[in-house]
Amino acid sequence: MQERLNKELDFQPYNSNRPNLVIPEYGRNIQRMVDHAISLEDREERNKCVRAILSVMGQLVPYLRDIEDYNHKLWDHLHIISNFQLDVDSPYPKPDPENLVSKPETVPYPHNDIKVVHYGHYVEKFIEKCSAMEEGEEKQAFSLAIANLMKYNAHNWNRNTVYDDVILRDLNTLSKGKITLDEGKGLNEVRGSVKFKEFEPENYGKKFKKFNNKNKKKKFKPKGKF
């Protein structure tokens, strides 16, 4: 109706004055082709017109070819563009309009109450499983592996303060006293902990001051002859 009014009044047909596109990716010409196919009374002629439209749609949106069941997707888009008014011999069932407006089901998000965040949820699971084990070498080895993992996770959280006694004390607390390791039990050294000390403000400032004192007495001497 708006396009007819623009034509009679000789207005410039702006897109804002045209009907909204159902699927903008295919463009307005595809929308017009589908409208023309709906207006055809002969069913055979309508089917022939629809097959031509599907061929053009496949060329306009080539990335759909990588999707499984490519032809089915094009037929669904064709019915959606026609507002489900197109009566043709489709090899696929016509999609249900209610499925297009229905909201997807809510995905349940896991809510884990982590007691000590920087150790992580899996560490607590490991501690729970280790606490249920019988005393012996296997439990001690598992406990030591958990302690090393806790130290690694704590180091990723805070690279400046990672102490073995704190790790062992937290392990005993999280296990409610069921896991106990001797403080003399040495944990693995986390790589990179020494390198980051070089970038601490105090150390970096000392190195910068030492560099200035070493080079401030040197005079600039240009190389080469001019």
Z-matrix of the N, CA and C atoms (Angstrom, degrees):
N
C 1 1.465
C 2 1.527 1 110.69
N 3 1.312 2 117.12 1 -44.16
C 4 1.460 3 121.52 2 -179.35
C 5 1.525 4 110.69 3 -66.46
N 6 1.343 5 117.71 4 -40.39
C 7 1.465 6 120.68 5 178.81
C 8 1.533 7 110.85 6 -65.20
N 9 1.317 8 116.07 7 -37.78
C 10 1.483 9 119.67 8 177.18
C 11 1.519 10 110.70 9 -65.36
N 12 1.342 11 116.00 10 -40.29
C 13 1.464 12 119.57 11 178.47
C 14 1.523 13 110.63 12 -65.76
N 15 1.337 14 117.66 13 -40.80
C 16 1.461 15 120.84 14 177.84
C 17 1.525 16 111.42 15 -62.55
N 18 1.329 17 115.95 16 -37.50
C 19 1.455 18 119.62 17 -179.18
C 20 1.521 19 111.47 18 -69.22
N 21 1.322 20 116.42 19 -40.72
C 22 1.466 21 119.92 20 -179.38
C 23 1.534 22 110.95 21 -69.35
N 24 1.323 23 116.60 22 -37.03
C 25 1.462 24 120.47 23 -179.04
C 26 1.522 25 112.54 24 -89.60
N 27 1.334 26 116.08 25 1.09
C 28 1.463 27 122.23 26 179.10
C 29 1.534 28 110.91 27 58.84
N 30 1.340 29 116.59 28 42.91
C 31 1.449 30 121.42 29 176.53
C 32 1.526 31 109.82 30 -89.01
N 33 1.340 32 115.74 31 154.31
C 34 1.449 33 119.95 32 173.10
C 35 1.533 34 109.41 33 -70.91
N 36 1.334 35 118.01 34 124.01
C 37 1.478 36 119.57 35 -175.50
C 38 1.530 37 112.62 36 -76.52
N 39 1.323 38 116.76 37 84.00
C 40 1.453 39 120.65 38 176.84
C 41 1.537 40 109.78 39 -72.97
N 42 1.331 41 115.60 40 152.19
C 43 1.458 42 119.62 41 179.16
C 44 1.519 43 112.38 42 -63.76
N 45 1.342 44 116.58 43 -27.79
C 46 1.461 45 119.57 44 178.71
C 47 1.526 46 111.64 45 -67.66
N 48 1.344 47 117.08 46 -20.90
C 49 1.458 48 121.01 47 178.32
C 50 1.525 49 113.05 48 -95.65
N 51 1.333 50 116.39 49 -1.56
C 52 1.457 51 120.82 50 -178.83
C 53 1.528 52 109.97 51 -98.01
N 54 1.322 53 116.55 52 162.97
C 55 1.476 54 119.41 53 177.86
C 56 1.528 55 110.88 54 -63.00
N 57 1.310 56 116.22 55 149.87
C 58 1.449 57 120.73 56 179.10
C 59 1.521 58 111.36 57 -68.54
N 60 1.328 59 115.96 58 143.01
C 61 1.455 60 121.43 59 177.78
C 62 1.527 61 109.32 60 -80.61
N 63 1.311 62 115.63 61 135.95
C 64 1.461 63 120.02 62 179.73
C 65 1.523 64 110.04 63 -70.89
N 66 1.339 65 117.05 64 -49.68
C 67 1.467 66 122.66 65 174.93
C 68 1.526 67 106.68 66 -124.70
N 69 1.326 68 119.01 67 98.50
C 70 1.471 69 121.60 68 -173.77
C 71 1.518 70 113.99 69 -62.26
N 72 1.342 71 118.30 70 -21.84
C 73 1.470 72 119.93 71 -176.65
C 74 1.522 73 112.29 72 -61.60
N 75 1.329 74 117.51 73 -27.66
C 76 1.469 75 120.16 74 -177.43
C 77 1.528 76 112.88 75 -88.71
N 78 1.308 77 117.18 76 -15.06
C 79 1.455 78 119.56 77 176.42
C 80 1.520 79 113.56 78 88.17
N 81 1.337 80 115.02 79 170.89
C 82 1.458 81 121.05 80 -176.11
C 83 1.520 82 112.79 81 -75.88
N 84 1.331 83 117.48 82 -28.52
C 85 1.468 84 119.25 83 -179.59
C 86 1.528 85 111.30 84 -65.81
N 87 1.312 86 117.17 85 -39.30
C 88 1.470 87 119.84 86 176.41
C 89 1.520 88 110.01 87 -63.73
N 90 1.322 89 116.37 88 -38.59
C 91 1.458 90 120.07 89 177.89
C 92 1.526 91 110.59 90 -61.23
N 93 1.313 92 116.45 91 -40.58
C 94 1.469 93 120.07 92 178.71
C 95 1.528 94 111.07 93 -68.96
N 96 1.329 95 116.96 94 -38.49
C 97 1.474 96 119.54 95 177.65
C 98 1.525 97 111.03 96 -61.54
N 99 1.325 98 116.00 97 -42.26
C 100 1.461 99 119.47 98 179.60
C 101 1.522 100 110.57 99 -65.69
N 102 1.321 101 116.92 100 -40.98
C 103 1.474 102 119.91 101 176.43
C 104 1.518 103 111.17 102 -61.38
N 105 1.324 104 116.40 103 -36.81
C 106 1.464 105 119.67 104 178.05
C 107 1.530 106 110.92 105 -68.43
N 108 1.352 107 116.24 106 -39.17
C 109 1.467 108 119.33 107 178.61
C 110 1.523 109 111.08 108 -64.08
N 111 1.333 110 117.59 109 -35.72
C 112 1.466 111 120.31 110 178.46
C 113 1.517 112 111.05 111 -65.36
N 114 1.325 113 116.83 112 -34.45
C 115 1.471 114 121.38 113 -177.05
C 116 1.528 115 113.06 114 -75.81
N 117 1.327 116 118.60 115 -13.37
C 118 1.468 117 121.17 116 -179.24
C 119 1.527 118 109.91 117 -74.07
N 120 1.328 119 115.76 118 131.87
C 121 1.462 120 120.95 119 -177.78
C 122 1.530 121 111.76 120 -87.79
N 123 1.320 122 117.37 121 -33.51
C 124 1.454 123 121.00 122 -179.81
C 125 1.526 124 109.96 123 -75.33
N 126 1.328 125 117.10 124 124.92
C 127 1.454 126 120.53 125 -175.16
C 128 1.524 127 111.69 126 -68.54
N 129 1.334 128 117.98 127 -40.96
C 130 1.458 129 120.32 128 179.59
C 131 1.522 130 111.09 129 -63.87
N 132 1.306 131 116.43 130 -42.10
C 133 1.454 132 120.42 131 178.16
C 134 1.530 133 110.78 132 -65.91
N 135 1.334 134 115.99 133 -35.69
C 136 1.454 135 120.53 134 178.27
C 137 1.534 136 111.07 135 -66.70
N 138 1.334 137 116.74 136 -41.88
C 139 1.466 138 120.17 137 177.84
C 140 1.526 139 111.41 138 -63.73
N 141 1.318 140 115.79 139 -40.05
C 142 1.466 141 120.18 140 178.69
C 143 1.529 142 110.70 141 -64.57
N 144 1.320 143 116.58 142 -40.53
C 145 1.463 144 121.28 143 178.99
C 146 1.525 145 110.49 144 -66.00
N 147 1.319 146 117.59 145 -39.11
C 148 1.461 147 121.60 146 -179.20
C 149 1.518 148 110.83 147 -66.04
N 150 1.321 149 118.19 148 -40.05
C 151 1.459 150 120.24 149 178.63
C 152 1.529 151 111.20 150 -63.26
N 153 1.326 152 116.54 151 -36.33
C 154 1.463 153 119.69 152 176.33
C 155 1.525 154 111.22 153 -67.52
N 156 1.323 155 116.32 154 -38.42
C 157 1.471 156 120.21 155 178.47
C 158 1.523 157 110.50 156 -64.70
N 159 1.331 158 116.83 157 -42.23
C 160 1.465 159 120.19 158 179.35
C 161 1.527 160 111.49 159 -62.51
N 162 1.330 161 116.84 160 -35.94
C 163 1.465 162 120.14 161 177.84
C 164 1.524 163 110.99 162 -63.99
N 165 1.326 164 116.71 163 -41.81
C 166 1.468 165 120.78 164 179.20
C 167 1.532 166 110.38 165 -69.05
N 168 1.315 167 117.24 166 -39.14
C 169 1.466 168 120.90 167 178.98
C 170 1.523 169 111.00 168 -61.39
N 171 1.336 170 116.71 169 -39.55
C 172 1.455 171 119.99 170 178.49
C 173 1.514 172 112.91 171 -65.38
N 174 1.331 173 117.39 172 -31.41
C 175 1.461 174 120.95 173 178.16
C 176 1.525 175 111.66 174 -76.80
N 177 1.326 176 117.40 175 -31.72
C 178 1.464 177 120.35 176 -179.10
C 179 1.523 178 112.08 177 -74.67
N 180 1.319 179 117.18 178 -32.32
C 181 1.460 180 121.13 179 -178.55
C 182 1.526 181 107.83 180 -123.42
N 183 1.349 182 117.72 181 75.87
C 184 1.470 183 119.67 182 -175.07
C 185 1.524 184 113.82 183 -70.54
N 186 1.350 185 118.67 184 -21.30
C 187 1.465 186 119.57 185 -177.03
C 188 1.523 187 112.01 186 -67.89
N 189 1.341 188 118.16 187 -17.24
C 190 1.450 189 120.23 188 177.61
C 191 1.522 190 112.26 189 -67.70
N 192 1.343 191 116.61 190 -18.05
C 193 1.460 192 119.26 191 -178.85
C 194 1.521 193 111.89 192 -67.27
N 195 1.323 194 117.01 193 -21.42
C 196 1.462 195 120.38 194 178.18
C 197 1.523 196 112.20 195 -80.39
N 198 1.340 197 116.26 196 -10.13
C 199 1.455 198 120.70 197 -178.98
C 200 1.525 199 109.58 198 -86.17
N 201 1.317 200 115.08 199 140.90
C 202 1.461 201 119.51 200 177.92
C 203 1.532 202 109.55 201 -64.43
N 204 1.323 203 116.12 202 141.95
C 205 1.470 204 122.97 203 -177.75
C 206 1.523 205 110.24 204 59.49
N 207 1.328 206 114.06 205 57.35
C 208 1.459 207 122.45 206 -175.44
C 209 1.525 208 112.07 207 -61.40
N 210 1.336 209 117.51 208 -45.05
C 211 1.466 210 120.85 209 -177.65
C 212 1.527 211 111.56 210 -65.19
N 213 1.326 212 116.05 211 -37.47
C 214 1.460 213 119.32 212 179.11
C 215 1.527 214 110.85 213 -61.90
N 216 1.319 215 115.92 214 -38.65
C 217 1.465 216 120.66 215 179.56
C 218 1.530 217 110.88 216 -64.87
N 219 1.329 218 116.97 217 -40.80
C 220 1.470 219 119.98 218 178.87
C 221 1.524 220 111.29 219 -65.17
N 222 1.328 221 117.05 220 -41.34
C 223 1.471 222 120.18 221 178.59
C 224 1.522 223 110.76 222 -63.58
N 225 1.317 224 117.78 223 -40.09
C 226 1.464 225 120.00 224 177.70
C 227 1.518 226 111.16 225 -63.07
N 228 1.334 227 116.68 226 -42.81
C 229 1.462 228 120.04 227 178.09
C 230 1.525 229 111.43 228 -63.53
N 231 1.323 230 116.24 229 -36.64
C 232 1.464 231 119.98 230 179.41
C 233 1.528 232 110.93 231 -63.79
N 234 1.319 233 117.11 232 -43.26
C 235 1.469 234 119.97 233 178.60
C 236 1.528 235 111.14 234 -67.04
N 237 1.310 236 116.93 235 -35.65
C 238 1.468 237 119.90 236 179.46
C 239 1.520 238 110.44 237 -68.10
N 240 1.332 239 116.98 238 -41.59
C 241 1.468 240 120.17 239 178.96
C 242 1.522 241 110.59 240 -62.87
N 243 1.337 242 116.92 241 -36.79
C 244 1.471 243 120.84 242 -179.59
C 245 1.519 244 112.55 243 -80.73
N 246 1.325 245 116.76 244 4.69
C 247 1.464 246 121.47 245 -177.89
C 248 1.529 247 110.36 246 58.66
N 249 1.336 248 116.42 247 32.84
C 250 1.461 249 125.25 248 177.15
C 251 1.533 250 111.93 249 62.17
N 252 1.333 251 116.94 250 27.18
C 253 1.456 252 121.83 251 178.50
C 254 1.522 253 113.35 252 -101.49
N 255 1.310 254 117.37 253 -2.90
C 256 1.458 255 121.98 254 -175.93
C 257 1.523 256 109.68 255 -85.04
N 258 1.328 257 115.47 256 120.35
C 259 1.460 258 122.53 257 -179.80
C 260 1.527 259 108.47 258 -105.98
N 261 1.333 260 116.41 259 97.64
C 262 1.462 261 122.19 260 -178.06
C 263 1.527 262 108.84 261 -137.74
N 264 1.330 263 114.62 262 169.95
C 265 1.455 264 121.11 263 177.84
C 266 1.533 265 108.84 264 -85.56
N 267 1.303 266 115.84 265 90.54
C 268 1.457 267 120.78 266 -177.39
C 269 1.523 268 110.28 267 -94.75
N 270 1.337 269 117.93 268 138.30
C 271 1.471 270 119.90 269 176.62
C 272 1.519 271 112.84 270 -72.97
N 273 1.334 272 117.38 271 -7.67
C 274 1.458 273 122.08 272 -178.79
C 275 1.524 274 109.34 273 -124.11
N 276 1.323 275 117.84 274 150.97
C 277 1.471 276 119.41 275 178.16
C 278 1.527 277 111.16 276 -66.33
N 279 1.295 278 114.48 277 148.34
C 280 1.470 279 119.66 278 179.51
C 281 1.525 280 109.52 279 -69.51
N 282 1.327 281 117.78 280 133.59
C 283 1.480 282 119.89 281 -178.66
C 284 1.522 283 111.84 282 -65.45
N 285 1.306 284 115.59 283 153.51
C 286 1.463 285 122.10 284 -179.68
C 287 1.528 286 109.56 285 -82.84
N 288 1.331 287 118.47 286 123.00
C 289 1.483 288 119.44 287 -179.68
C 290 1.522 289 113.47 288 -60.45
N 291 1.340 290 117.36 289 -27.93
C 292 1.462 291 119.12 290 -178.43
C 293 1.526 292 111.97 291 -67.72
N 294 1.337 293 116.74 292 -26.57
C 295 1.464 294 119.08 293 179.41
C 296 1.523 295 112.16 294 -70.56
N 297 1.344 296 117.16 295 -20.44
C 298 1.465 297 120.28 296 -179.06
C 299 1.525 298 112.04 297 -78.46
N 300 1.313 299 117.01 298 -25.74
C 301 1.466 300 120.72 299 -177.70
C 302 1.523 301 111.91 300 -103.94
N 303 1.318 302 117.60 301 -10.31
C 304 1.459 303 119.79 302 -178.99
C 305 1.523 304 110.16 303 -74.01
N 306 1.303 305 116.35 304 144.43
C 307 1.459 306 121.88 305 -179.87
C 308 1.532 307 109.81 306 -82.39
N 309 1.312 308 116.91 307 143.68
C 310 1.470 309 119.02 308 177.36
C 311 1.517 310 111.21 309 -68.03
N 312 1.312 311 115.55 310 156.02
C 313 1.456 312 120.12 311 179.65
C 314 1.528 313 110.54 312 -67.54
N 315 1.299 314 115.09 313 144.55
C 316 1.459 315 120.79 314 -179.27
C 317 1.527 316 110.12 315 -70.87
N 318 1.317 317 115.78 316 129.19
C 319 1.458 318 120.90 317 178.52
C 320 1.528 319 108.47 318 -84.60
N 321 1.313 320 117.22 319 120.58
C 322 1.479 321 118.28 320 -179.04
C 323 1.523 322 110.80 321 -66.45
N 324 1.318 323 115.57 322 129.71
C 325 1.456 324 121.15 323 179.70
C 326 1.525 325 108.58 324 -98.02
N 327 1.332 326 117.58 325 128.61
C 328 1.475 327 118.91 326 -177.92
C 329 1.525 328 111.19 327 -68.86
N 330 1.305 329 114.77 328 128.40
C 331 1.465 330 120.73 329 177.69
C 332 1.529 331 107.91 330 -108.86
N 333 1.295 332 115.69 331 104.27
C 334 1.458 333 121.74 332 -178.96
C 335 1.525 334 109.52 333 -107.98
N 336 1.302 335 115.04 334 121.10
C 337 1.469 336 120.15 335 177.03
C 338 1.529 337 108.13 336 -84.71
N 339 1.323 338 115.88 337 98.01
C 340 1.460 339 121.04 338 -178.20
C 341 1.528 340 108.56 339 -89.73
N 342 1.304 341 116.47 340 126.49
C 343 1.465 342 120.67 341 -177.76
C 344 1.524 343 111.26 342 -70.12
N 345 1.335 344 116.10 343 -47.01
C 346 1.464 345 121.09 344 178.01
C 347 1.525 346 106.72 345 -121.45
N 348 1.328 347 116.20 346 108.20
C 349 1.457 348 121.15 347 -168.03
C 350 1.521 349 112.41 348 -63.86
N 351 1.320 350 118.00 349 -41.18
C 352 1.454 351 119.78 350 -172.02
C 353 1.524 352 113.15 351 -72.00
N 354 1.342 353 118.23 352 -11.87
C 355 1.458 354 119.98 353 174.87
C 356 1.525 355 112.09 354 -86.34
N 357 1.316 356 117.06 355 -29.29
C 358 1.448 357 120.87 356 177.09
C 359 1.525 358 113.42 357 94.91
N 360 1.333 359 114.83 358 165.02
C 361 1.457 360 121.53 359 -175.95
C 362 1.529 361 111.89 360 -73.56
N 363 1.338 362 116.51 361 -37.77
C 364 1.462 363 119.45 362 -176.92
C 365 1.524 364 111.61 363 -67.34
N 366 1.316 365 117.40 364 -31.80
C 367 1.463 366 119.69 365 177.33
C 368 1.524 367 110.70 366 -62.17
N 369 1.323 368 116.55 367 -40.17
C 370 1.457 369 119.57 368 177.85
C 371 1.522 370 111.35 369 -65.44
N 372 1.340 371 116.92 370 -35.33
C 373 1.459 372 120.04 371 175.90
C 374 1.523 373 111.02 372 -65.19
N 375 1.336 374 115.81 373 -42.21
C 376 1.459 375 119.45 374 178.11
C 377 1.534 376 111.39 375 -62.55
N 378 1.329 377 115.60 376 -41.27
C 379 1.462 378 120.00 377 179.73
C 380 1.535 379 110.61 378 -64.25
N 381 1.327 380 116.19 379 -39.77
C 382 1.462 381 120.23 380 179.07
C 383 1.530 382 111.23 381 -63.75
N 384 1.322 383 116.33 382 -40.83
C 385 1.466 384 120.00 383 178.70
C 386 1.520 385 111.18 384 -70.46
N 387 1.332 386 117.07 385 -39.59
C 388 1.465 387 120.53 386 -179.69
C 389 1.518 388 111.35 387 -67.68
N 390 1.338 389 116.85 388 -33.87
C 391 1.465 390 120.18 389 -179.23
C 392 1.524 391 111.55 390 -65.66
N 393 1.335 392 116.63 391 -29.00
C 394 1.468 393 120.47 392 -178.52
C 395 1.522 394 112.59 393 -81.84
N 396 1.327 395 118.48 394 -7.06
C 397 1.466 396 121.68 395 -178.94
C 398 1.522 397 111.22 396 -79.75
N 399 1.319 398 114.70 397 156.40
C 400 1.460 399 119.87 398 176.71
C 401 1.515 400 109.98 399 -77.42
N 402 1.331 401 114.76 400 153.16
C 403 1.456 402 119.71 401 -179.28
C 404 1.530 403 110.15 402 -65.16
N 405 1.317 404 114.53 403 138.99
C 406 1.456 405 119.09 404 179.64
C 407 1.514 406 110.91 405 163.79
N 408 1.316 407 115.64 406 -173.95
C 409 1.464 408 120.91 407 -178.29
C 410 1.526 409 111.53 408 -64.96
N 411 1.329 410 116.11 409 -37.56
C 412 1.475 411 119.31 410 -179.05
C 413 1.522 412 111.27 411 -63.63
N 414 1.328 413 116.94 412 -42.12
C 415 1.463 414 119.89 413 178.67
C 416 1.521 415 111.31 414 -67.53
N 417 1.336 416 116.82 415 -38.05
C 418 1.459 417 119.86 416 178.47
C 419 1.531 418 111.20 417 -64.90
N 420 1.338 419 116.70 418 -40.68
C 421 1.462 420 119.93 419 178.86
C 422 1.527 421 110.86 420 -66.53
N 423 1.339 422 115.97 421 -40.19
C 424 1.464 423 120.06 422 178.06
C 425 1.523 424 110.33 423 -65.76
N 426 1.319 425 116.55 424 -40.00
C 427 1.468 426 120.56 425 179.58
C 428 1.525 427 111.02 426 -63.82
N 429 1.332 428 115.54 427 -40.73
C 430 1.463 429 119.06 428 179.42
C 431 1.527 430 111.18 429 -66.20
N 432 1.332 431 116.62 430 -38.15
C 433 1.463 432 120.12 431 177.33
C 434 1.523 433 110.86 432 -64.68
N 435 1.326 434 116.95 433 -39.08
C 436 1.472 435 120.56 434 177.83
C 437 1.528 436 110.30 435 -65.45
N 438 1.323 437 117.17 436 -41.34
C 439 1.463 438 120.88 437 179.83
C 440 1.531 439 111.01 438 -63.01
N 441 1.326 440 116.87 439 -40.82
C 442 1.468 441 119.72 440 178.13
C 443 1.529 442 110.98 441 -65.62
N 444 1.351 443 116.17 442 -38.03
C 445 1.458 444 119.28 443 176.87
C 446 1.522 445 111.20 444 -65.95
N 447 1.302 446 117.11 445 -40.08
C 448 1.459 447 120.66 446 177.16
C 449 1.520 448 110.98 447 -61.89
N 450 1.323 449 116.57 448 -40.16
C 451 1.459 450 119.76 449 179.01
C 452 1.526 451 110.91 450 -65.75
N 453 1.322 452 116.55 451 -39.77
C 454 1.470 453 120.09 452 179.20
C 455 1.531 454 110.83 453 -64.91
N 456 1.348 455 116.39 454 -44.43
C 457 1.464 456 119.67 455 179.31
C 458 1.523 457 111.79 456 -65.57
N 459 1.335 458 115.73 457 -39.70
C 460 1.464 459 119.08 458 178.27
C 461 1.520 460 111.27 459 -65.90
N 462 1.325 461 116.34 460 -33.98
C 463 1.461 462 120.06 461 178.44
C 464 1.528 463 110.92 462 -67.51
N 465 1.315 464 117.14 463 -37.23
C 466 1.467 465 119.88 464 176.44
C 467 1.522 466 111.67 465 -66.64
N 468 1.332 467 116.84 466 -30.39
C 469 1.460 468 121.24 467 179.94
C 470 1.529 469 111.27 468 -77.92
N 471 1.322 470 116.80 469 -44.14
C 472 1.461 471 121.65 470 -178.56
C 473 1.523 472 107.65 471 -143.17
N 474 1.317 473 117.36 472 108.34
C 475 1.454 474 121.76 473 -172.03
C 476 1.530 475 113.54 474 -81.22
N 477 1.304 476 117.84 475 -7.68
C 478 1.459 477 119.73 476 -173.93
C 479 1.524 478 113.78 477 -98.07
N 480 1.318 479 117.63 478 -28.14
C 481 1.472 480 120.10 479 -175.42
C 482 1.517 481 109.83 480 -128.21
N 483 1.315 482 117.50 481 92.31
C 484 1.459 483 122.95 482 174.86
C 485 1.522 484 106.92 483 -131.63
N 486 1.334 485 116.56 484 109.90
C 487 1.455 486 121.31 485 -176.88
C 488 1.527 487 108.67 486 -119.35
N 489 1.334 488 114.17 487 141.40
C 490 1.460 489 119.15 488 -177.32
C 491 1.512 490 112.04 489 -65.74
N 492 1.341 491 117.22 490 -38.88
C 493 1.461 492 119.13 491 -178.07
C 494 1.530 493 111.58 492 -64.72
N 495 1.342 494 116.60 493 -33.69
C 496 1.469 495 119.93 494 177.42
C 497 1.522 496 110.27 495 -68.14
N 498 1.332 497 116.76 496 -40.52
C 499 1.461 498 120.81 497 179.76
C 500 1.525 499 110.26 498 -62.56
N 501 1.326 500 116.72 499 -46.29
C 502 1.464 501 120.45 500 -178.76
C 503 1.523 502 111.70 501 -66.44
N 504 1.320 503 116.71 502 -36.29
C 505 1.467 504 119.79 503 178.53
C 506 1.531 505 110.57 504 -68.37
N 507 1.340 506 117.10 505 -40.88
C 508 1.466 507 119.92 506 177.59
C 509 1.522 508 111.42 507 -66.07
N 510 1.330 509 117.06 508 -35.78
C 511 1.457 510 120.43 509 177.61
C 512 1.518 511 110.91 510 -63.08
N 513 1.301 512 117.04 511 -40.88
C 514 1.463 513 121.10 512 178.45
C 515 1.524 514 111.23 513 -68.09
N 516 1.348 515 116.42 514 -36.51
C 517 1.465 516 120.17 515 -179.23
C 518 1.521 517 111.07 516 -70.67
N 519 1.328 518 117.10 517 -44.78
C 520 1.464 519 120.48 518 -178.71
C 521 1.524 520 112.12 519 -66.89
N 522 1.316 521 116.91 520 -29.85
C 523 1.467 522 120.14 521 178.55
C 524 1.519 523 112.41 522 -87.75
N 525 1.330 524 117.23 523 2.35
C 526 1.469 525 123.19 524 -179.41
C 527 1.528 526 111.03 525 58.87
N 528 1.323 527 115.13 526 39.60
C 529 1.452 528 121.25 527 175.34
C 530 1.513 529 114.91 528 82.73
N 531 1.318 530 118.48 529 4.70
C 532 1.465 531 120.85 530 -177.78
C 533 1.521 532 112.64 531 -86.41
N 534 1.323 533 117.36 532 -13.87
C 535 1.463 534 121.17 533 178.51
C 536 1.525 535 107.63 534 -124.44
N 537 1.300 536 115.40 535 122.57
C 538 1.458 537 120.47 536 -178.86
C 539 1.520 538 108.94 537 -134.62
N 540 1.306 539 115.83 538 125.86
C 541 1.458 540 122.07 539 175.79
C 542 1.517 541 108.86 540 -119.78
N 543 1.300 542 116.45 541 143.63
C 544 1.461 543 120.81 542 179.13
C 545 1.522 544 109.88 543 -66.47
N 546 1.343 545 115.50 544 142.21
C 547 1.460 546 119.30 545 178.86
C 548 1.519 547 111.82 546 -65.35
N 549 1.319 548 115.96 547 -21.75
C 550 1.453 549 118.80 548 177.54
C 551 1.514 550 112.86 549 -78.14
N 552 1.328 551 116.18 550 -5.80
C 553 1.456 552 120.16 551 179.02
C 554 1.522 553 108.31 552 -73.98
N 555 1.304 554 116.87 553 110.01
C 556 1.461 555 119.99 554 -175.84
C 557 1.521 556 111.96 555 -75.41
N 558 1.305 557 115.96 556 131.79
C 559 1.460 558 121.38 557 176.98
C 560 1.527 559 109.73 558 -91.89
N 561 1.314 560 115.54 559 160.52
C 562 1.460 561 120.27 560 -179.14
C 563 1.524 562 110.55 561 -65.01
N 564 1.316 563 115.20 562 144.62
C 565 1.466 564 120.12 563 177.07
C 566 1.515 565 109.27 564 -80.57
N 567 1.324 566 115.10 565 131.79
C 568 1.454 567 120.32 566 -179.54
C 569 1.510 568 108.70 567 -84.43
N 570 1.327 569 116.24 568 125.23
C 571 1.457 570 119.84 569 -178.73
C 572 1.521 571 110.87 570 -69.41
N 573 1.324 572 114.75 571 143.24
C 574 1.460 573 120.19 572 177.96
C 575 1.502 574 113.75 573 96.80
N 576 1.354 575 117.36 574 -11.04
C 577 1.460 576 119.06 575 -178.19
C 578 1.522 577 111.90 576 -68.24
N 579 1.346 578 117.93 577 -31.04
C 580 1.460 579 120.79 578 -179.21
C 581 1.518 580 110.93 579 -77.65
N 582 1.306 581 116.89 580 -38.28
C 583 1.462 582 120.71 581 -176.40
C 584 1.514 583 111.98 582 -63.60
N 585 1.337 584 117.38 583 -34.13
C 586 1.450 585 119.23 584 -176.15
C 587 1.520 586 111.81 585 -73.56
N 588 1.332 587 117.54 586 -17.57
C 589 1.459 588 118.80 587 177.69
C 590 1.521 589 111.42 588 -67.73
N 591 1.327 590 116.84 589 -24.40
C 592 1.457 591 119.48 590 179.65
C 593 1.519 592 111.91 591 -66.37
N 594 1.322 593 116.88 592 -22.65
C 595 1.451 594 120.45 593 -176.57
C 596 1.525 595 112.69 594 -100.43
N 597 1.326 596 116.99 595 7.73
C 598 1.450 597 119.14 596 173.20
C 599 1.528 598 110.08 597 -66.44
N 600 1.325 599 118.10 598 148.32
C 601 1.482 600 120.38 599 -176.48
C 602 1.518 601 113.90 600 -54.86
N 603 1.350 602 117.11 601 -39.33
C 604 1.467 603 119.58 602 -177.09
C 605 1.521 604 110.97 603 -68.63
N 606 1.317 605 116.91 604 -49.01
C 607 1.463 606 120.43 605 -178.47
C 608 1.525 607 111.54 606 -66.01
N 609 1.347 608 115.76 607 -40.31
C 610 1.450 609 118.58 608 -179.01
C 611 1.523 610 111.10 609 -66.17
N 612 1.353 611 116.41 610 -37.71
C 613 1.463 612 119.25 611 178.68
C 614 1.518 613 112.03 612 -65.75
N 615 1.338 614 118.31 613 -37.78
C 616 1.456 615 121.52 614 178.65
C 617 1.519 616 110.96 615 -65.04
N 618 1.321 617 117.40 616 -41.46
C 619 1.460 618 120.48 617 -179.73
C 620 1.524 619 110.93 618 -66.99
N 621 1.334 620 116.48 619 -38.40
C 622 1.455 621 120.02 620 -179.95
C 623 1.534 622 110.59 621 -66.97
N 624 1.340 623 117.33 622 -39.75
C 625 1.465 624 121.62 623 178.29
C 626 1.519 625 111.10 624 -66.64
N 627 1.319 626 116.93 625 -39.65
C 628 1.460 627 121.24 626 178.65
C 629 1.520 628 111.01 627 -65.41
N 630 1.301 629 116.80 628 -36.49
C 631 1.466 630 120.40 629 178.61
C 632 1.527 631 111.00 630 -67.35
N 633 1.329 632 117.85 631 -39.51
C 634 1.466 633 120.73 632 179.68
C 635 1.524 634 111.29 633 -67.52
N 636 1.332 635 116.91 634 -41.58
C 637 1.469 636 120.04 635 179.62
C 638 1.523 637 111.68 636 -64.79
N 639 1.294 638 116.65 637 -31.55
C 640 1.453 639 121.00 638 -177.60
C 641 1.520 640 111.86 639 -76.48
N 642 1.318 641 117.92 640 -29.91
C 643 1.458 642 120.79 641 -172.28
C 644 1.528 643 114.33 642 -111.41
N 645 1.318 644 118.64 643 -3.76
C 646 1.455 645 118.28 644 -175.37
C 647 1.535 646 111.93 645 -73.27
N 648 1.355 647 119.11 646 -25.66
C 649 1.465 648 121.49 647 -179.15
C 650 1.525 649 112.72 648 -84.39
N 651 1.335 650 116.46 649 -12.24
C 652 1.454 651 119.02 650 -178.92
C 653 1.526 652 109.94 651 -76.55
N 654 1.306 653 116.08 652 135.25
C 655 1.461 654 120.93 653 177.75
C 656 1.516 655 109.40 654 -96.34
N 657 1.288 656 114.47 655 148.41
C 658 1.452 657 119.65 656 -179.19
C 659 1.532 658 109.65 657 -77.10
N 660 1.316 659 115.53 658 124.57
C 661 1.467 660 121.26 659 178.10
C 662 1.528 661 108.95 660 -122.00
N 663 1.300 662 117.17 661 111.86
C 664 1.465 663 119.49 662 -178.86
C 665 1.508 664 110.62 663 -65.46
N 666 1.321 665 115.87 664 140.65
C 667 1.468 666 121.45 665 178.05
C 668 1.514 667 110.16 666 -88.02
N 669 1.323 668 115.13 667 147.68
C 670 1.461 669 119.95 668 177.74
C 671 1.500 670 112.87 669 88.20
N 672 1.303 671 116.75 670 171.36
C 673 1.468 672 123.25 671 179.64
C 674 1.525 673 109.42 672 -105.77
N 675 1.310 674 114.81 673 140.95
C 676 1.458 675 120.71 674 -179.52
C 677 1.505 676 110.61 675 -117.56
